[in-house]
Amino acid sequence: MALISNSNDNEWMNLPNLVSSLILDKFVKSTQVVNFGLVCKQWHFASEDYIHTKRNLQRKSLPMLLIPTKRGRKKKTRKLYCVNQEKFICNVPVRSNKKFCGSSYGWLAYSDENRDITLVNPFQNGITIHLPRLHLLSGKLMTPNYWYNVDKVVLSTDPTLYPQSYIVMVIFGALKSIAYIKAGEESWTPIDKEYLDWKLTLFSDITIHRGLVYAVTLYGKLICFNINAPHEQVNVLRDPGISRSIFINKTYLVESSRGELLLVERYYDDWTNWTKTFKVYNLLIDDRDGHLVGKVELKSIGGDALFVGYNCSMAISDLNFLKNCRDSIYFTDDFHDHYLEEFYGDRDIGIFNIKDGSKKHLYAYKSSQKWLPPILWIVPPFDFFSNTTQS
């Protein structure tokens, strides 16, 4: 029922777009935006337009490196590094002793020794979402170091804008299994179907494309399922043109700016474990059922820049932000041998040009940082810097 019904209040009901946007910008909590839209039909449309605009602006925001520069539990900030300007921009209120296993829509994810996963948004006054315990992670499924029990956390959308409908997807455990949880649920749903072979357990990345969930293994094998179906049917996607079982160091799934689903394969040097090369494929998906028709290796990605690592894999098309970045992959170090990572540090950070195969380093890694948690990509809100004191 509308809370505004008096005809004398028509002026309040028909607020100009600029005025309603200014009001909505003052809200701190996402629930306030939702409640604003419940007042009347006009305010509902205004809140929907506001959310849509914010989402579009967020997609145009430049990903930046979130870098811990000092060690210790008392160190409560990290630095944002702009790859375009090649310098630190400002401090972000995030502890330096946490190893983040996900970065989506400005939210960070980390797990602890109790198998709890927490989401935190450092750009929204540190707002935190504590997710139910991941009881699926136990016994032989656990790794020696709890930092590595959860490989990756990916959000379907921004919980700030969609607090009732976001989905959290995780890759976890020694077998790199997958599970998900929807907003408001009290337990995780595992994807533990009877797969055809063991090579369909070592998952490396997961994403949502055209309403369906796609996940890829370290062998380049794909599965697809509808997360909103009453009983999700997991489809193993067979590539009719290629039959192989080659181990790939890392695989990523990225939706391009043109709406294509890209498979990115990352290969390391056998001796140094530094990135040697990338391969990018356009996955040809049947729109009727989401099945894989084939894949085509690409030597150009239409001018996009891809960002991969511990973050939600993403493509940026508004390249006015970046210098000489077309058809390039921006990557951080997400190598999972924690013994080597602790010894050598987080050093494999750079840009790979798909057209000519060239590489260059992005950030001047310091040996003093090798004991710190990994560096990862994060996307600040579009208006973050207008409200921040730079340093």
Sequence and secondary structure as in RCSB ss.txt:
>XXXX:A:sequence
MALISNSNDNEWMNLPNLVSSLILDKFVKSTQVVNFGLVCKQWHFASEDYIHTKRNLQRKSLPMLLIPTKRGRKK
KTRKLYCVNQEKFICNVPVRSNKKFCGSSYGWLAYSDENRDITLVNPFQNGITIHLPRLHLLSGKLMTPNYWYNV
DKVVLSTDPTLYPQSYIVMVIFGALKSIAYIKAGEESWTPIDKEYLDWKLTLFSDITIHRGLVYAVTLYGKLICF
NINAPHEQVNVLRDPGISRSIFINKTYLVESSRGELLLVERYYDDWTNWTKTFKVYNLLIDDRDGHLVGKVELKS
IGGDALFVGYNCSMAISDLNFLKNCRDSIYFTDDFHDHYLEEFYGDRDIGIFNIKDGSKKHLYAYKSSQKWLPPI
LWIVPPFDFFSNTTQS
>XXXX:A:secstr
  S   GGGHHHHT  HHHHHHHHHH  SHHHHHHHHTS HHHHHHHHHHHHHHHHHHHTS  EEEE  S STT 
  EEEEETTTTEEEEEE   TT  EEEEETTEEEEE TTS EEEEETTTTTEEEE    TT  GGGS SSGGGSE
EEEEESS TTT TTT EEEEEETTTTEEEEEETT SS EE     SSGGGS EEEEEEETTEEEEEETTS EEEE
 TTSSS   EEE  TT       SEEEEEE TTS EEEEEEEE TTT  EEEEEEEEEEE TTT  EEEEEEES 
 TT EEEESSS  EEE  TTSSSS TTEEEE      HHHHHHH S   EEEETTT  EEE S   GGGTTS   
EEE   TTTGGGS   
